[in-house]
Amino acid sequence: MTKASVSITKGIEEFCGAFDSNLKLFEEALGVSTHLSDQALEMEGSEKSVGRARQVAEDYAELVQGGTRLEPSELQAFFRILGQDSTATLKGLAEAGRPKAFGKKSVAPKSLNQRIYIDAIQRHDMVFGIGPSGTGKTYLAVAMAADALLTRSVTRIILARPAVEAGERLGFLPGTLQEKVDPYLRPLYDALYDVLDPDRTERLIEKGTIEIAPIAFMRGRTLNDAFVILDEAQNTTSEQMKMFLTRLGFNSKAVVTGDITQVDLPEGRRSGLTEAIEIVGRVSGISVVYFNERDVVRHHLVQRIIRAYEEFDQAKAVDNHSKNNTTK
C-alpha cells in the first residue's frame, strides 16, 4: 500500500462537503481511503490510485490558491467524472467544465456522459440522447438551446413532444387545442422555467421565439435558424420520426431524446426512435449518446431503482428464454 499527503489550506470545507459527502465520493471515485489531519489530506491505496488522487488534491489546492472557487456541488460532479474517465484531470474539468450562466441559473455536466452529450451538441447538428429518466437528457438540451438563443447562434427554439396518451380522444378533452396538449408538454415548460425564468420564458413564447407544440405540428415545415428538440421520442411512430428528422433546415440543430425502455405506443407498433437509431445512427454528422443509471442526478435511490428494474428485466428475459428452450 502507498501513502501520500497533500496540504489544503483553503477550501477544505467545500472539498469535504456536508457530512464529508464529497470526501466519500472522492475516495470511491479514485480508489483510496483518506484521513484529514491539520488541513492535510492523507491518502492510502495502490500506488496508481494514490498517485492520481494526490494529483487531484494538488490541482484543487492550486486552483483555490489561485482564486478559483469550486462549489461543493461542482466538486461532486467533477469527482464523478474523474471516477469514470481515467484521462480527466481536475484542472481540465475546472477550466473546460465551468457552468454556463443563464441569468441567475448556471448549468454544468454532472457525469461523464453528460459531458460527452454537451460536447456532442456543440459539435454536431443532430444528436440523439438515449437513456432513463433523470439523466438530464431534456434539461441539458433545453439549456444548450437557451444558450444558443441568448448568444444569437439561432433565432428561435422549437420544442416538440408526441401526445401519445391523447390518441384519438384529444377532441373530447375540454378547452382549446393548446389547453388540450399542454399537459403533455409540461416537462418542457418546467425545464425552460428553470433555465431561464417563467416571466422571460412566457415573453419569448408570446413573441414566437420559443415554440412548444406536439410533433404533429411539425408536418410540412422547414425549420431554419432554429434549435429543435424532440422529447420523449420513444413514443413517436416510424412515420412521425422520419417526418421530424427531415424538417431540419439551414443553420439549425436537432436534439432527439428518449428512453427506449419506456415505450407507450399501442402493442405491435414499433418505436420510431428505436428504428431511427438503427437507420441513421451511423450517418456522418449525427451523434448518439447513451446514458445509464450512473448519470441519474435525482435522489440517489433513483439510480438503485433503475438498476433493480434492469436486473429484473434481464432475469425475466433469461427465464423466458429458458422456458422457450424447454418447450421446444
Secondary structure, DSSP 8 states (H G I E B T S, - for coil): -EEEEEE--SSHHHHH-GGGHHHHHHHHHHT-EEEEETTEEEEEE-HHHHHHHHHHHHHHHHHHHTT----HHHHHHHHHHHHH-TT--HHHHHHH---EEETTEEE---SHHHHHHHHHHHH-SEEEEE--TTSSHHHHHHHHHHHHHHTTS-SEEEEEE--TTTGGGGGGSSS-HHHHHHHHHHHHHHHHHHHS-HHHHHHHHHHTSEEEEEGGGGTT--B-SEEEEE-SGGGS-HHHHHHHHT-B-TT-EEEEEE-TT---S-TT---HHHHHHHHHTTSTTEEEEE--GGG--S-HHHHHHHHHHHHHHHHHHHHHHHHHHHH-
